[in-house]
């Protein structure tokens, strides 16, 4: 109650009720189901990081206005595979927020390849959220949601993957570069090297370069000669071995793996006495990847 514009702290018992007792009873049941009453301008911000090409995430929001009308939202967002943070923003009206979920629907993915975070902000221009609803990894068959249907994967799991580098021109070395933002744990590397008829003893090595420093040179004493095809595999715990099968030589290059490499680091061949018509296939790298979420 006010007296001459001054708040006396007393309850104005003469003010009309906003709701009838019946309406208030129904509203209390509805309010009890959601801890978040949202005003106009409240915004959901989503952060995504992804390493799978052509990936799409589906966002589902369960929302109800104060009149009891459901205003659910379903939105699909394409996410780049560059492992960088992608952001999506959805502004919601006044009402009650009951649930939010995310699941990948573009490509079937392993746990650890797609990260999702959802936070609720009072206004879209704020940088500090009211609350973070969920944060973790999700797949097509294991969505991440609030309220939690299952316990989300919040740790940084690694997923196995394989990649083949591009085939270099004749007489050139083969190389694979770890993509920007990636963190690879190298398991093994395989490459096929074909010698032309030019007479020379080729000596194959494999260089692992972190930053600007070559930290490992994987070598074997085997010398590959004219007309031979060599299959080279690098990894651990294989000792240096050679085995011939016809004109094909199978050669191991001992390497202390697993070896952790990050964006921009390289794996490349270094062949002594390589000839102009000698050829490499693209290097095949088996690795485990961990998304780097800052």
Secondary structure, 3 states (H helix, E strand, C coil): CEECCEECCCCCCCCCCCCCHHHHHHHHHHHHCCCEEECCCCEEEEEEEECCCCEEEEEEEEEECCCCCECCEEEEEEECCCCCCEEEEEECCCEEEEEEEEEECCCCCCCCCEEEEEEEECCCCCCCCCEEEEEEECCCCCCEEECCCCCCECCCCCEEEEEECCCCCCCCCCEEECCCCCEEEEEEEEEEEECCCCCCCEEEEEEEEECCEEEEEEEEEEEECCCCEEEEEEECCCCCCEEEECCEEEEEEECCCCEEEECCCEEEEEEECCCCCCEECCCEEEEEECCCCC
